[in-house]
Structure formats: structure tokens, C-alpha cells
Amino acid sequence: EIDFFFDLMGYDINEKDQAALKSLRTAIDMIAAGGSPGEDVPQLLARAIQNIEDSVRITSNIKTLRTAIAERQSLQVTDLDAMLREVIGQFSRVPGRDVTINYHPDRVHKKLGCKVTVSKQHREVYANIIRNAIERSTGPMTINVSLSAVKEGGERYCRVVIEDNGQGISDDLKHHIFETGELDISGKRIEGLGLFVVKTLVESAGGSVRVEDLVPGDYTKGSRFDIKVPAKYADTSFM
């Protein structure tokens, strides 16, 4: 298990740290040569900070994944509606970006909430998807989050759909993004294992997650993540 987690984070953390060091050393050389910061120095420093922040997030995601695996047998009943509102509030203001997040719970869940049995880390499912949509896009962005009840194969589920109008995910990459060392739309590794964490957390609660095009057949128009988690209701008359 130690080898498993070391392999997951070793490559990405080293890559980010090396990139940060390179930017910092270049900035120092430019300052030393010119006697004062050149016009490229702020960009180099910003790039170094971004790489360090990414490295910290990788460590955080590994901790989340490790905790999720350890807590597979210690799940608790949680109001998914309240969890979604908390996560959306976390991203209500994104510095330097015009990001709008709309939340649409159906009539029943707006009144009663939606109870699911999940781990304490489950909020990272929705936080990771929303964060990825924001960070892997530029310009104005709209994210729509919906919560509804569905019934499949005699089982009741709480269904969360997260849609964005970002750059989307190609058909080839849709088959890999939930794997460890997954790829982004440029064919490079996605650092932080965010979507692998998403899959692990959802499946540990007995649920499922899939991704599809926001506009069928045109992945460049954005993505839709569809998450279903088994529901726990005291009153099932509305189902």
C-alpha cells in the first residue's frame, strides 16, 4: 500500500517541484543580471507559485484518497443537498474569473434534502469536478449543478449532474480520465489524481460516475458529469 501511494504522487510532485525550481532560478538570474526585476520576473514567480500550489494539492488529494480507502467501512448518512450547497459556496467567488454556478435541486429535494450514506471525504467528489472545470478553462464560465431522484433496477438513487461550458474532454480521453495517471485534453498527465479520487469516493458509497459531452457529438462545447449515489429515505412516497 505504501508503494501504491508513493507511485501515485512521486512522479507528479517531483515534476511540479522541478518546474517551480526552474522558474525561481531563472528569476534570480534575471534579477542578478539586470540589477532590478525584469518584466518577465513576475510571470516566472507566478508560475513557480502555481506549481507549488499544485504540488500541495497533489498531497491533499493523496491524503483524501488514503482516508477514503481506510473509511470504506465507516460511512455515515449525509444530506447531499446541504453538502452541495456548501461546496458551491466554496467556489462562489473565483479571483480573476467570471464564474457563475447555478444550483437546481428538484422540488422534492429542495424541500426534503437527499440522504445518502457516504464517507466524510465525499464532498471532494463535487469539489474536484467543479475545481477542474474552472482551472482547465479560461474566460467566463457557467456551471450548472442539479440534484434529482432516480430509480434504476429497483434501487433508488440521488443523482447529481454537473455541467460546464469549458473546453470539454475528447472521446479518446473519456475512457482514461478516472484512472491513475489520467490524461488531460492535451494528452499530458492530470496532476493531483482528482478524478481518480472522485471515482474511488463514489464507488466506495456504492454509486457510479460517468462523463459525457454537454452537446452530444461536440466535446469542445463542455462536459457533463453524471453521479449517482444510493439514496436513504424514510419517506419514499415521492419515488
DRENTI-5598 format. One record per residue (C-alpha): residue number from 1; residue in three letters; x, y, z negated. Coordinates in pm, 1 decimal. Each point is the difference from the previous one (the first is absolute). Layout:
@i=NUM; aa=ALA; px=X; py=Y; pz=Z
...
//
This chain:
@i=1; aa=GLU; px=0.0; py=0.0; pz=0.0
@i=2; aa=ILE; px=290.2; py=234.0; pz=-74.7
@i=3; aa=ASP; px=146.5; py=-71.2; pz=344.1
@i=4; aa=PHE; px=-341.3; py=66.0; pz=157.6
@i=5; aa=PHE; px=-35.2; py=348.6; pz=-148.3
@i=6; aa=PHE; px=365.5; py=84.3; pz=54.9
@i=7; aa=ASP; px=-30.4; py=-87.3; pz=368.7
@i=8; aa=LEU; px=-317.3; py=207.7; pz=30.7
@i=9; aa=MET; px=148.2; py=321.7; pz=-131.2
@i=10; aa=GLY; px=374.2; py=-36.2; pz=57.5
@i=11; aa=TYR; px=1.1; py=80.6; pz=373.2
@i=12; aa=ASP; px=-235.2; py=297.8; pz=-11.3
@i=13; aa=ILE; px=146.8; py=164.9; pz=-310.7
@i=14; aa=ASN; px=353.8; py=-29.5; pz=136.9
@i=15; aa=GLU; px=-110.6; py=147.1; pz=334.6
@i=16; aa=LYS; px=-168.4; py=296.7; pz=-168.6
@i=17; aa=ASP; px=289.2; py=65.0; pz=-238.5
@i=18; aa=GLN; px=254.6; py=-11.6; pz=282.5
@i=19; aa=ALA; px=-207.4; py=246.0; pz=203.4
@i=20; aa=ALA; px=-26.8; py=236.9; pz=-298.2
@i=21; aa=LEU; px=376.3; py=-16.0; pz=-61.2
@i=22; aa=LYS; px=72.9; py=72.6; pz=365.9
@i=23; aa=SER; px=-224.5; py=309.1; pz=-3.0
@i=24; aa=LEU; px=150.4; py=130.0; pz=-324.3
@i=25; aa=ARG; px=359.0; py=-50.7; pz=116.6
@i=26; aa=THR; px=-72.1; py=176.5; pz=329.7
@i=27; aa=ALA; px=-158.7; py=292.3; pz=-186.6
@i=28; aa=ILE; px=302.3; py=28.5; pz=-231.8
@i=29; aa=ASP; px=239.1; py=-2.2; pz=297.1
@i=30; aa=MET; px=-198.9; py=274.3; pz=172.7
@i=31; aa=ILE; px=-2.4; py=217.9; pz=-311.1
@i=32; aa=ALA; px=372.1; py=-55.6; pz=-54.7
@i=33; aa=ALA; px=83.3; py=86.4; pz=361.3
@i=34; aa=GLY; px=-213.3; py=313.3; pz=22.4
@i=35; aa=GLY; px=27.1; py=133.2; pz=-351.4
@i=36; aa=SER; px=-379.6; py=33.2; pz=-13.0
@i=37; aa=PRO; px=-293.8; py=-228.7; pz=81.0
@i=38; aa=GLY; px=-59.3; py=-35.4; pz=372.7
@i=39; aa=GLU; px=-347.2; py=-1.6; pz=153.4
@i=40; aa=ASP; px=1.9; py=-383.4; pz=15.4
@i=41; aa=VAL; px=86.3; py=-48.9; pz=-367.0
@i=42; aa=PRO; px=-357.3; py=38.9; pz=-134.8
@i=43; aa=GLN; px=-119.0; py=-262.6; pz=249.1
@i=44; aa=LEU; px=275.8; py=-237.6; pz=-107.1
@i=45; aa=LEU; px=-88.4; py=48.8; pz=-367.0
@i=46; aa=ALA; px=-371.1; py=-51.4; pz=70.7
@i=47; aa=ARG; px=83.4; py=-320.7; pz=187.1
@i=48; aa=ALA; px=209.6; py=-124.0; pz=-292.2
@i=49; aa=ILE; px=-282.1; py=73.4; pz=-245.9
@i=50; aa=GLN; px=-248.6; py=-187.4; pz=222.0
@i=51; aa=ASN; px=225.9; py=-305.2; pz=12.2
@i=52; aa=ILE; px=45.0; py=3.7; pz=-377.5
@i=53; aa=GLU; px=-377.9; py=30.8; pz=-50.0
@i=54; aa=ASP; px=-51.2; py=-295.1; pz=236.7
@i=55; aa=SER; px=252.6; py=-202.5; pz=-197.7
@i=56; aa=VAL; px=-184.9; py=75.8; pz=-323.2
@i=57; aa=ARG; px=-327.6; py=-106.7; pz=162.8
@i=58; aa=ILE; px=153.7; py=-329.5; pz=109.9
@i=59; aa=THR; px=93.1; py=-73.7; pz=-360.2
@i=60; aa=SER; px=-349.8; py=98.7; pz=-113.0
@i=61; aa=ASN; px=-164.5; py=-229.1; pz=256.2
@i=62; aa=ILE; px=221.7; py=-290.6; pz=-103.6
@i=63; aa=LYS; px=-105.2; py=57.5; pz=-361.8
@i=64; aa=THR; px=-365.5; py=7.3; pz=107.8
@i=65; aa=LEU; px=42.3; py=-321.1; pz=197.5
@i=66; aa=ARG; px=178.5; py=-175.2; pz=-285.9
@i=67; aa=THR; px=-269.5; py=105.4; pz=-247.3
@i=68; aa=ALA; px=-277.3; py=-106.9; pz=238.8
@i=69; aa=ILE; px=149.6; py=-347.4; pz=34.1
@i=70; aa=ALA; px=46.8; py=-30.8; pz=-375.5
@i=71; aa=GLU; px=-356.8; py=115.7; pz=-70.4
@i=72; aa=ARG; px=-182.7; py=-222.6; pz=247.3
@i=73; aa=GLN; px=-164.7; py=-179.4; pz=-290.4
@i=74; aa=SER; px=-74.6; py=315.5; pz=-201.4
@i=75; aa=LEU; px=-255.2; py=183.0; pz=211.5
@i=76; aa=GLN; px=-262.9; py=233.1; pz=-142.0
@i=77; aa=VAL; px=-341.5; py=128.8; pz=107.9
@i=78; aa=THR; px=40.8; py=347.7; pz=150.5
@i=79; aa=ASP; px=-232.9; py=257.0; pz=156.2
@i=80; aa=LEU; px=129.9; py=31.8; pz=356.1
@i=81; aa=ASP; px=-192.5; py=321.2; pz=59.4
@i=82; aa=ALA; px=177.1; py=170.5; pz=-291.2
@i=83; aa=MET; px=337.1; py=-135.4; pz=115.1
@i=84; aa=LEU; px=-48.4; py=136.2; pz=351.9
@i=85; aa=ARG; px=-97.3; py=342.5; pz=-131.3
@i=86; aa=GLU; px=315.5; py=7.1; pz=-210.8
@i=87; aa=VAL; px=224.2; py=-97.5; pz=292.5
@i=88; aa=ILE; px=-161.5; py=251.4; pz=236.0
@i=89; aa=GLY; px=50.8; py=269.5; pz=-262.4
@i=90; aa=GLN; px=370.6; py=-86.0; pz=-4.7
@i=91; aa=PHE; px=24.6; py=103.0; pz=366.8
@i=92; aa=SER; px=-246.1; py=290.2; pz=-10.1
@i=93; aa=ARG; px=285.7; py=244.3; pz=56.9
@i=94; aa=VAL; px=296.2; py=-84.8; pz=222.7
@i=95; aa=PRO; px=264.1; py=277.4; pz=5.5
@i=96; aa=GLY; px=67.8; py=123.6; pz=351.5
@i=97; aa=ARG; px=-275.0; py=-208.0; pz=160.8
@i=98; aa=ASP; px=-362.6; py=52.4; pz=96.0
@i=99; aa=VAL; px=-146.0; py=-328.1; pz=-126.5
@i=100; aa=THR; px=-372.7; py=-56.3; pz=-54.4
@i=101; aa=ILE; px=-121.2; py=-312.8; pz=-179.9
@i=102; aa=ASN; px=-372.9; py=-72.7; pz=11.7
@i=103; aa=TYR; px=-156.9; py=-257.7; pz=-230.3
@i=104; aa=HIS; px=-326.1; py=-172.6; pz=97.4
@i=105; aa=PRO; px=-132.0; py=-253.8; pz=-252.7
@i=106; aa=ASP; px=-332.1; py=-149.6; pz=104.5
@i=107; aa=ARG; px=-313.2; py=90.0; pz=-193.7
@i=108; aa=VAL; px=17.6; py=-295.6; pz=-238.5
@i=109; aa=HIS; px=366.3; py=33.7; pz=-87.7
@i=110; aa=LYS; px=-26.1; py=375.0; pz=-40.1
@i=111; aa=LYS; px=-251.2; py=-70.1; pz=-276.8
@i=112; aa=LEU; px=124.3; py=-326.7; pz=-151.8
@i=113; aa=GLY; px=365.9; py=-21.9; pz=95.8
@i=114; aa=CYS; px=149.0; py=-325.6; pz=123.5
@i=115; aa=LYS; px=146.7; py=-248.9; pz=-244.4
@i=116; aa=VAL; px=292.2; py=-219.4; pz=104.9
@i=117; aa=THR; px=244.2; py=-222.7; pz=-187.4
@i=118; aa=VAL; px=350.2; py=126.5; pz=81.8
@i=119; aa=SER; px=341.7; py=63.3; pz=-155.7
@i=120; aa=LYS; px=103.4; py=332.0; pz=-152.9
@i=121; aa=GLN; px=213.2; py=61.2; pz=308.2
@i=122; aa=HIS; px=-291.6; py=-24.7; pz=245.3
@i=123; aa=ARG; px=-24.2; py=377.3; pz=48.0
@i=124; aa=GLU; px=326.0; py=-23.6; pz=194.7
@i=125; aa=VAL; px=-191.4; py=-174.2; pz=279.3
@i=126; aa=TYR; px=-182.2; py=320.1; pz=89.1
@i=127; aa=ALA; px=279.6; py=237.7; pz=-102.3
@i=128; aa=ASN; px=247.9; py=-175.6; pz=228.9
@i=129; aa=ILE; px=-232.7; py=3.6; pz=302.3
@i=130; aa=ILE; px=-87.3; py=368.4; pz=-42.3
@i=131; aa=ARG; px=363.4; py=95.1; pz=-69.7
@i=132; aa=ASN; px=121.6; py=-186.4; pz=309.7
@i=133; aa=ALA; px=-260.3; py=172.6; pz=217.7
@i=134; aa=ILE; px=115.0; py=342.0; pz=-120.1
@i=135; aa=GLU; px=374.6; py=-59.7; pz=8.0
@i=136; aa=ARG; px=5.4; py=-166.0; pz=343.6
@i=137; aa=SER; px=-182.1; py=283.5; pz=171.2
@i=138; aa=THR; px=38.6; py=370.2; pz=72.6
@i=139; aa=GLY; px=-242.6; py=287.5; pz=26.0
@i=140; aa=PRO; px=-358.6; py=7.9; pz=-128.3
@i=141; aa=MET; px=-139.9; py=-333.7; pz=-113.8
@i=142; aa=THR; px=-341.3; py=-126.3; pz=-101.5
@i=143; aa=ILE; px=-40.5; py=-315.0; pz=-208.1
@i=144; aa=ASN; px=-342.7; py=-153.9; pz=-59.5
@i=145; aa=VAL; px=-51.2; py=-245.8; pz=-286.2
@i=146; aa=SER; px=-323.2; py=-197.1; pz=-35.3
@i=147; aa=LEU; px=-126.6; py=-246.5; pz=-261.8
@i=148; aa=SER; px=-281.7; py=-245.9; pz=69.6
@i=149; aa=ALA; px=-136.8; py=-342.2; pz=-92.4
@i=150; aa=VAL; px=20.2; py=-293.9; pz=240.1
@i=151; aa=LYS; px=-95.3; py=-364.5; pz=-19.6
@i=152; aa=GLU; px=197.9; py=-266.9; pz=186.9
@i=153; aa=GLY; px=-30.1; py=-376.0; pz=-31.5
@i=154; aa=GLY; px=-226.1; py=36.4; pz=-300.9
@i=155; aa=GLU; px=258.7; py=214.3; pz=-183.8
@i=156; aa=ARG; px=-43.7; py=364.9; pz=-92.7
@i=157; aa=TYR; px=282.5; py=247.5; pz=62.3
@i=158; aa=CYS; px=80.3; py=363.3; pz=-59.2
@i=159; aa=ARG; px=127.8; py=130.4; pz=332.9
@i=160; aa=VAL; px=232.3; py=297.8; pz=30.7
@i=161; aa=VAL; px=74.9; py=142.4; pz=343.9
@i=162; aa=ILE; px=276.6; py=259.8; pz=40.3
@i=163; aa=GLU; px=16.8; py=176.8; pz=336.6
@i=164; aa=ASP; px=254.4; py=254.8; pz=119.7
@i=165; aa=ASN; px=59.4; py=191.1; pz=322.4
@i=166; aa=GLY; px=378.1; py=-40.1; pz=-11.2
@i=167; aa=GLN; px=239.0; py=-158.5; pz=248.1
@i=168; aa=GLY; px=-142.3; py=-349.5; pz=-40.8
@i=169; aa=ILE; px=159.9; py=-344.4; pz=10.5
@i=170; aa=SER; px=70.5; py=-188.8; pz=322.3
@i=171; aa=ASP; px=-158.4; py=-340.3; pz=59.2
@i=172; aa=ASP; px=338.5; py=-174.9; pz=-21.7
@i=173; aa=LEU; px=73.9; py=148.7; pz=-340.0
@i=174; aa=LYS; px=-342.6; py=-68.6; pz=-147.6
@i=175; aa=HIS; px=109.4; py=-363.3; pz=-42.6
@i=176; aa=HIS; px=306.4; py=95.5; pz=-207.1
@i=177; aa=ILE; px=-77.1; py=303.3; pz=-213.6
@i=178; aa=PHE; px=-112.0; py=-202.3; pz=-303.9
@i=179; aa=GLU; px=318.4; py=-208.1; pz=-1.8
@i=180; aa=THR; px=319.7; py=67.3; pz=-194.3
@i=181; aa=GLY; px=238.3; py=209.6; pz=205.1
@i=182; aa=GLU; px=-297.8; py=104.1; pz=212.5
@i=183; aa=LEU; px=37.2; py=231.2; pz=299.0
@i=184; aa=ASP; px=-125.5; py=350.1; pz=62.0
@i=185; aa=ILE; px=-124.5; py=130.4; pz=335.6
@i=186; aa=SER; px=354.9; py=71.3; pz=120.9
@i=187; aa=GLY; px=108.5; py=-359.0; pz=-63.0
@i=188; aa=LYS; px=205.8; py=84.7; pz=-307.7
@i=189; aa=ARG; px=-44.0; py=-149.2; pz=-344.8
@i=190; aa=ILE; px=-256.7; py=162.6; pz=-225.6
@i=191; aa=GLU; px=179.6; py=78.6; pz=-322.8
@i=192; aa=GLY; px=-172.7; py=-42.8; pz=-332.6
@i=193; aa=LEU; px=-197.8; py=-315.1; pz=78.1
@i=194; aa=GLY; px=-317.9; py=199.9; pz=-44.9
@i=195; aa=LEU; px=-226.5; py=-212.8; pz=218.7
@i=196; aa=PHE; px=147.8; py=-325.5; pz=-129.3
@i=197; aa=VAL; px=-92.6; py=125.3; pz=-346.8
@i=198; aa=VAL; px=-350.7; py=79.4; pz=132.3
@i=199; aa=LYS; px=-46.6; py=-353.9; pz=130.2
@i=200; aa=THR; px=136.7; py=-157.8; pz=-318.9
@i=201; aa=LEU; px=-229.3; py=204.0; pz=-225.9
@i=202; aa=VAL; px=-311.9; py=-58.3; pz=210.5
@i=203; aa=GLU; px=56.9; py=-374.2; pz=35.2
@i=204; aa=SER; px=77.0; py=-35.7; pz=-371.9
@i=205; aa=ALA; px=-357.1; py=125.7; pz=-59.5
@i=206; aa=GLY; px=-139.8; py=-254.0; pz=247.4
@i=207; aa=GLY; px=-55.7; py=259.4; pz=270.1
@i=208; aa=SER; px=115.7; py=70.5; pz=354.1
@i=209; aa=VAL; px=145.6; py=292.1; pz=195.0
@i=210; aa=ARG; px=32.3; py=64.8; pz=371.5
@i=211; aa=VAL; px=86.4; py=290.7; pz=227.6
@i=212; aa=GLU; px=-153.0; py=98.8; pz=332.9
@i=213; aa=ASP; px=-16.0; py=295.4; pz=237.6
@i=214; aa=LEU; px=-219.2; py=292.5; pz=-97.9
@i=215; aa=VAL; px=-98.7; py=19.5; pz=367.7
@i=216; aa=PRO; px=-18.9; py=-356.5; pz=134.3
@i=217; aa=GLY; px=262.4; py=-58.0; pz=267.5
@i=218; aa=ASP; px=194.9; py=324.7; pz=-66.4
@i=219; aa=TYR; px=230.0; py=-33.4; pz=-298.6
@i=220; aa=THR; px=139.2; py=355.2; pz=47.1
@i=221; aa=LYS; px=-323.9; py=150.5; pz=-135.7
@i=222; aa=GLY; px=50.9; py=-129.8; pz=-354.8
@i=223; aa=SER; px=-48.7; py=-301.5; pz=-223.1
@i=224; aa=ARG; px=-271.7; py=-164.2; pz=-207.5
@i=225; aa=PHE; px=84.7; py=-213.7; pz=-303.5
@i=226; aa=ASP; px=-277.2; py=-234.2; pz=-113.7
@i=227; aa=ILE; px=31.7; py=-136.8; pz=-355.8
@i=228; aa=LYS; px=-245.7; py=-240.2; pz=-161.3
@i=229; aa=VAL; px=16.6; py=-99.8; pz=-367.5
@i=230; aa=PRO; px=-244.0; py=-241.2; pz=-172.7
@i=231; aa=ALA; px=-267.8; py=196.6; pz=-185.4
@i=232; aa=LYS; px=-116.5; py=-47.7; pz=-359.5
@i=233; aa=TYR; px=-353.3; py=124.3; pz=-54.1
@i=234; aa=ALA; px=-241.3; py=-37.6; pz=-289.1
@i=235; aa=ASP; px=-287.6; py=103.9; pz=226.9
@i=236; aa=THR; px=3.0; py=-145.3; pz=353.5
@i=237; aa=SER; px=-347.5; py=106.6; pz=106.0
@i=238; aa=PHE; px=139.3; py=242.0; pz=257.5
@i=239; aa=MET; px=212.7; py=-263.7; pz=173.9
//
